């Protein structure tokens, strides 16, 4: 059994309706559920697992996928359906980075037909995410980008707002600790990646894998003014393990204790935390992915017999 949870704001798009009709004409059997208000997608996802749904497709942007993940993670591991993605947002960072189609009909077909692979699920406090947690400058961009501009410009809206806000940046002092390391720093940007990009295509942790049991972390810290921005950009391009202003490392967990609250975005959903811990639940979900997905590190299992069991 397959279910599709559609963000209510996307359900009436002609391309979405045409995609649903095309897949049904092609013989795919599935139910469609439409959200009405925040929390619906998580509740529907949890209920789907309880009723024995084998594959669940999240139709919406990164925030919709994030909410569905929340619902799935409330279930015992053995009751969690496989998760497919029908990307309908302005950024679609996770779908883009794993190589899924972005047009509605082929994307829905891929979500129905491709195999699923075990992936890790990071948890920040009591919040789960699949792709990226970012703190500091990145979340300021996301939270300040008007929805109308997102719709008009797609991922480019984030770059535009970022360029405008870079002249008024803020640093967030605090203590970072991870396996084998500790640092006191004033953070400009903290990115904790399970995936590789956020903010409409910004490659914050380009070496990350979804299934390696590690968080990929990018820290931009301590620089003062535009006079040091050139060095920051150079270090971002070269990615030193520890630079003058940029650190890059991998760890199974990370904690932050801040002097002030840090604005954070979890797969497009904003929040604020003064202190938190991020850790991984390895292989917690099965995610529908292309077989040649570059964000998978482990040997691909033979799952050719799975499709029939989902119908």
NORDA-V91658 format. One line per field, one symbol per residue. ss: DSSP state (a for helix, b for strand, c for the rest). burial: I if it has 16 or more other C-alpha atoms within 10 Angstrom, else O. A space follows every 50 residues. Layout:
ss: ???
burial: ???
This chain:
ss: cbbbbbcccccccaaaaaaaaaaaacccccbbbbcccccaaaaaaaaaaa ccccbbbbbbcaaaaaaaaaaaacccaaaccbbbbbbcccccaaaaaacc cccaaaaaaaaaaccbbbbbbbbbccbbbccbbbbbaaaaaaaaccaaaa aaaccaaaaaaaaaaaaacccbbbbbbbccbbbbbbbbbbbbbcccbbcc cbbcccccccccccbbbbbbbccccaaaaaaaaaaaaacccbcccbbbbb bcbbbbbbbbbbbbbbccbbbbbbbbbbbbbbbbbbbbcccccccccccc cccccaaaaac
burial: IIIIIIIIOIIOOOOIOOIIOIIOOOOOOIOOIIIOOOOIIIIIIIOIIO OOIIIIIIIIIIIIIIIIIIIIIOIOOOIIIIIIIIIIIIIIIIIOIIOI IIOIIIIIIIIIIIIIIIIIIIIIOOOIIIIIIIIIIIIIIIIOIOOOII OOOIIIIIIOIIOOOOOOOOIIIIIIOIOOOOOOIIIIIIIIIIIIIIII IOOIIIOIIIIIIIIIIIIIIIIOOOOOOOIIOOIIOOIOOOIOIIIIII IIIIIIIIOOIIIIIIIIIIOOIOIIIIIIIIIIIIIIIIOOOOIIOOOO OOOOOOOOOIO
